[in-house]
Amino acid sequence: MQELIKRAGILIEALPYMQKFAGKTVVIKYGGNAMINEDLKNSVMEDITLLKYIGLKPIVVHGGGPDISKALDDLGLKSRFINGLRYTDKRTMSVAQQVLIGKTNKEIVALLNTKGGRAVGISGIDGSFIECRKQTTVVDGVEQDLGYVGDIVHVKHCILDLLSSDQYIPVIAPIGTDEEGNSYNINADTVAAAVASAVQAEKLVLLTDVEGVKDDKGQVIYEAHKDEILEMIENGSISGGMIPKVMGCCDAVDAGGSCVHIIDGKIQHCLLLEIFTKTEIGTLIKGDKY
């Protein structure tokens, strides 16, 4: 009986969070080891399905870097990264599109559906809902071409509103298109942040392979204002692949979101722990609205 009472207490602890997020949109960037480990994959899909059933509106944006790298390796093509972004020539773009839309997206949709969710897989090409232009980056003061890597111009959120307001869970592959119909690979963290901004999500959650943002002593920062994050980029405390991740978080906060959470996707049921308990996992990046 005590064990049963304890379980009831866990549900009661979650009650105020359920009330707070009922009917609200939560954007989840799904990536890292949680996309590889079978137990973690199932755990995340169960969490997302539960969120939908208790009244939240989850929207999933997925990565697929490891799958793309493996497909390129199988073809004898070498991956190259500049400032944490994959250089994408025309052939690499073709492979990325096939992997992200034709394989990774459909696997996630199928797994969500086995858990009782009603997932619908889409990419930014569908309805041209993610409009982008060619992106460049600067290395040592020199502008570098990234090939078919997209910089998001606009997200037409009407298709997401229609799906998430109904019984469906949108699952988005991070591919966009320009006015000429060219396809572009886009950093999944950037897409998640842009989508969160467009739909005015209550929360953006990024599942990663790291414990969170760390200070110069290697300690996880559990909570930080976006201005502090920008200072850490400026002084070099945040570098490499973490830069587009946290910049997207800051953009989402600037666009009206109250907070973004970077959490360790290697923890089972990390989404439920983060949203419905007081457990400190990962880094909360907050804006003035928080």
C-alpha positions as CSV (number, residue, x, y, z in Angstrom):
1,M,0.0,0.0,0.0
2,Q,2.9,2.4,0.8
3,E,4.3,1.8,-2.7
4,L,0.9,2.6,-4.2
5,I,0.6,5.8,-2.2
6,K,4.1,6.8,-3.3
7,R,3.1,6.4,-6.9
8,A,0.0,8.6,-6.3
9,G,2.3,11.2,-4.8
10,I,4.4,11.3,-8.0
11,L,1.2,12.0,-10.0
12,I,0.2,14.8,-7.6
13,E,3.7,16.3,-7.9
14,A,3.1,16.5,-11.7
15,L,-0.4,18.1,-11.4
16,P,0.7,21.8,-11.3
17,Y,2.9,21.2,-14.3
18,M,0.1,19.5,-16.2
19,Q,-2.2,22.5,-15.4
20,K,0.5,24.9,-16.6
21,F,1.2,23.2,-19.9
22,A,-2.3,22.0,-20.8
23,G,-3.1,23.0,-24.3
24,K,0.4,24.5,-24.8
25,T,2.8,23.7,-27.6
26,V,6.1,22.1,-26.7
27,V,8.8,21.8,-29.4
28,I,11.2,18.8,-28.9
29,K,14.4,18.5,-30.8
30,Y,15.2,14.8,-30.9
31,G,18.8,13.9,-31.5
32,G,22.0,12.4,-30.2
33,N,22.2,9.0,-28.5
34,A,18.5,9.0,-27.9
35,M,18.1,8.2,-31.6
36,I,20.5,5.3,-31.5
37,N,20.0,3.4,-28.2
38,E,16.8,1.2,-28.5
39,D,15.8,1.6,-24.8
40,L,16.2,5.4,-25.0
41,K,14.3,5.6,-28.4
42,N,11.4,3.8,-26.8
43,S,11.5,5.9,-23.7
44,V,11.4,9.2,-25.7
45,M,8.5,8.0,-27.9
46,E,6.5,7.0,-24.9
47,D,7.2,10.4,-23.3
48,I,6.0,12.3,-26.4
49,T,2.9,10.1,-26.8
50,L,2.0,10.7,-23.1
51,L,2.4,14.5,-23.6
52,K,-0.1,14.4,-26.4
53,Y,-2.6,12.3,-24.4
54,I,-2.6,14.6,-21.4
55,G,-3.3,17.7,-23.4
56,L,0.0,19.2,-24.6
57,K,0.8,19.8,-28.2
58,P,4.2,18.2,-28.9
59,I,6.0,19.0,-32.2
60,V,9.1,17.0,-32.9
61,V,12.1,18.1,-34.9
62,H,14.7,15.4,-35.5
63,G,18.4,15.4,-36.4
64,G,20.2,12.6,-38.2
65,G,23.8,13.4,-38.4
66,P,25.1,9.9,-37.6
67,D,22.8,8.3,-40.2
68,I,24.0,10.8,-42.8
69,S,27.7,10.2,-41.9
70,K,27.2,6.4,-42.2
71,A,25.5,6.7,-45.5
72,L,28.3,9.0,-46.8
73,D,30.9,6.5,-45.5
74,D,29.2,3.7,-47.2
75,L,29.4,5.6,-50.5
76,G,33.1,6.5,-49.9
77,L,32.3,10.2,-49.3
78,K,34.1,12.0,-46.5
79,S,32.2,14.3,-44.0
80,R,33.6,17.8,-43.5
81,F,32.5,20.2,-40.8
82,I,33.0,24.0,-40.6
83,N,32.1,25.7,-37.3
84,G,30.1,22.7,-36.3
85,L,28.1,22.7,-39.6
86,R,28.3,19.9,-42.2
87,Y,29.7,21.1,-45.6
88,T,27.0,20.0,-48.0
89,D,27.8,19.7,-51.7
90,K,25.2,18.6,-54.2
91,R,25.8,14.9,-53.8
92,T,25.9,15.2,-50.0
93,M,22.6,17.1,-50.1
94,S,21.0,14.3,-52.1
95,V,22.2,11.7,-49.6
96,A,21.1,13.9,-46.6
97,Q,17.6,14.3,-48.1
98,Q,17.2,10.6,-48.8
99,V,18.4,9.7,-45.2
100,L,16.5,12.4,-43.3
101,I,13.2,12.2,-45.1
102,G,13.1,8.7,-46.5
103,K,14.7,6.8,-43.5
104,T,15.0,8.7,-40.2
105,N,11.8,10.6,-40.4
106,K,9.7,7.5,-41.3
107,E,11.3,5.4,-38.6
108,I,10.4,8.0,-35.9
109,V,6.9,8.3,-37.2
110,A,6.4,4.5,-37.2
111,L,7.8,4.1,-33.7
112,L,5.6,6.9,-32.3
113,N,2.6,5.2,-33.9
114,T,3.4,1.9,-32.2
115,K,3.2,3.7,-28.9
116,G,-0.3,4.9,-29.7
117,G,0.6,8.4,-31.0
118,R,-0.7,9.6,-34.4
119,A,2.5,11.0,-35.9
120,V,2.7,12.6,-39.3
121,G,6.1,13.0,-41.0
122,I,6.9,16.2,-42.9
123,S,9.9,18.3,-44.0
124,G,10.3,21.9,-44.8
125,I,9.8,21.1,-48.5
126,D,6.1,20.2,-47.9
127,G,4.1,23.3,-48.6
128,S,7.5,25.1,-48.7
129,F,6.8,25.7,-45.0
130,I,10.5,26.2,-44.2
131,E,11.8,28.9,-46.6
132,C,15.6,29.4,-46.6
133,R,18.6,30.8,-48.4
134,K,22.2,29.7,-48.7
135,Q,24.1,30.0,-45.5
136,T,27.8,31.0,-45.1
137,T,30.0,31.1,-42.0
138,V,33.1,33.1,-41.0
139,V,36.4,31.3,-40.2
140,D,39.3,33.5,-39.0
141,G,37.7,36.6,-40.5
142,V,37.1,34.9,-43.9
143,E,33.6,34.1,-45.2
144,Q,33.3,30.3,-46.0
145,D,30.8,28.7,-48.3
146,L,28.9,25.8,-46.8
147,G,27.3,24.5,-50.0
148,Y,23.7,23.5,-49.7
149,V,23.3,24.5,-46.0
150,G,20.3,26.6,-45.4
151,D,19.7,29.8,-43.4
152,I,16.0,30.0,-42.4
153,V,14.1,33.0,-43.8
154,H,10.6,32.1,-42.8
155,V,8.5,29.3,-41.2
156,K,4.9,29.0,-42.4
157,H,3.4,27.6,-39.2
158,C,-0.2,27.1,-40.5
159,I,0.4,23.4,-41.4
160,L,1.9,22.8,-37.9
161,D,-1.0,24.5,-36.2
162,L,-3.5,22.3,-38.2
163,L,-1.7,19.1,-37.3
164,S,-0.9,19.8,-33.6
165,S,-4.3,21.3,-32.8
166,D,-5.9,18.1,-34.0
167,Q,-4.9,14.6,-32.9
168,Y,-1.6,14.5,-34.7
169,I,2.1,14.8,-33.7
170,P,4.1,16.6,-36.4
171,V,7.6,15.1,-36.9
172,I,9.8,17.4,-38.9
173,A,12.9,16.5,-41.0
174,P,15.3,19.5,-41.1
175,I,15.3,20.2,-44.9
176,G,14.2,23.5,-46.3
177,T,13.8,25.0,-49.7
178,D,14.4,28.3,-51.5
179,E,12.3,30.3,-54.0
180,E,13.9,28.3,-56.9
181,G,13.0,25.0,-55.3
182,N,16.5,24.0,-54.3
183,S,16.7,21.8,-51.2
184,Y,19.0,22.7,-48.2
185,N,20.2,20.8,-45.2
186,I,19.6,22.8,-42.0
187,N,21.0,22.3,-38.5
188,A,18.2,20.6,-36.6
189,D,18.7,22.7,-33.5
190,T,18.2,25.8,-35.7
191,V,15.0,24.4,-37.2
192,A,13.7,23.5,-33.7
193,A,14.3,27.0,-32.5
194,A,12.7,28.6,-35.6
195,V,9.7,26.4,-35.3
196,A,9.3,27.1,-31.6
197,S,9.4,30.8,-32.4
198,A,6.9,30.5,-35.3
199,V,4.3,28.6,-33.3
200,Q,5.0,30.6,-30.1
201,A,5.8,27.5,-28.1
202,E,5.6,27.5,-24.4
203,K,8.8,25.6,-24.2
204,L,11.6,24.3,-26.5
205,V,13.5,21.2,-25.3
206,L,16.7,20.0,-26.9
207,L,17.7,16.4,-26.4
208,T,21.5,16.1,-26.6
209,D,24.4,13.9,-25.7
210,V,25.7,16.4,-23.2
211,E,24.7,17.1,-19.6
212,G,24.1,20.7,-20.5
213,V,26.0,24.0,-21.0
214,K,29.2,23.9,-18.8
215,D,31.3,26.7,-17.4
216,D,35.1,27.1,-17.7
217,K,35.5,24.6,-14.8
218,G,33.5,21.9,-16.5
219,Q,30.5,22.3,-14.2
220,V,27.0,22.2,-15.6
221,I,25.1,25.5,-15.5
222,Y,21.6,24.6,-14.5
223,E,20.1,28.0,-15.2
224,A,21.4,31.0,-17.2
225,H,20.0,34.2,-18.8
226,K,20.5,34.4,-22.6
227,D,22.8,37.3,-22.2
228,E,25.1,35.1,-20.1
229,I,25.1,32.5,-22.8
230,L,26.1,35.1,-25.4
231,E,29.0,36.2,-23.2
232,M,30.2,32.6,-22.9
233,I,30.2,32.4,-26.8
234,E,32.2,35.7,-26.9
235,N,34.8,34.5,-24.5
236,G,35.2,31.0,-26.0
237,S,33.6,29.1,-23.1
238,I,31.0,27.8,-25.6
239,S,32.5,26.6,-29.0
240,G,32.1,24.2,-31.9
241,G,28.8,22.4,-32.3
242,M,27.4,23.9,-29.2
243,I,27.4,27.4,-30.8
244,P,24.5,26.8,-33.3
245,K,22.6,25.0,-30.5
246,V,22.7,27.8,-28.0
247,M,22.3,30.5,-30.6
248,G,19.1,28.9,-31.7
249,C,18.0,28.8,-28.0
250,C,18.7,32.5,-27.6
251,D,16.8,33.3,-30.9
252,A,13.8,31.3,-29.6
253,V,13.8,33.2,-26.3
254,D,14.1,36.5,-28.2
255,A,11.1,35.6,-30.4
256,G,8.8,35.4,-27.4
257,G,9.5,32.0,-25.7
258,S,10.0,32.1,-22.0
259,C,12.7,29.4,-21.8
260,V,14.6,26.7,-23.6
261,H,15.9,23.6,-21.9
262,I,19.0,21.7,-23.1
263,I,18.8,18.2,-21.5
264,D,20.7,15.0,-21.5
265,G,18.9,12.6,-23.8
266,K,20.8,9.6,-22.3
267,I,18.5,9.8,-19.2
268,Q,15.5,7.5,-19.6
269,H,12.2,9.5,-19.6
270,C,14.1,12.7,-19.5
271,L,11.2,14.6,-21.1
272,L,8.8,13.7,-18.3
273,L,11.4,14.4,-15.6
274,E,12.1,17.8,-17.1
275,I,8.6,19.0,-17.7
276,F,6.7,17.5,-14.8
277,T,9.1,17.4,-11.9
278,K,11.5,19.7,-10.1
279,T,14.5,17.6,-11.1
280,E,17.5,19.6,-12.3
281,I,18.7,18.0,-15.5
282,G,20.5,20.0,-18.2
283,T,20.6,23.8,-18.6
284,L,17.6,26.2,-18.6
285,I,18.2,29.2,-20.8
286,K,15.7,31.9,-19.9
287,G,14.8,35.3,-21.3
288,D,13.3,38.4,-19.7
289,K,9.8,36.9,-20.0
290,Y,10.7,33.9,-17.7
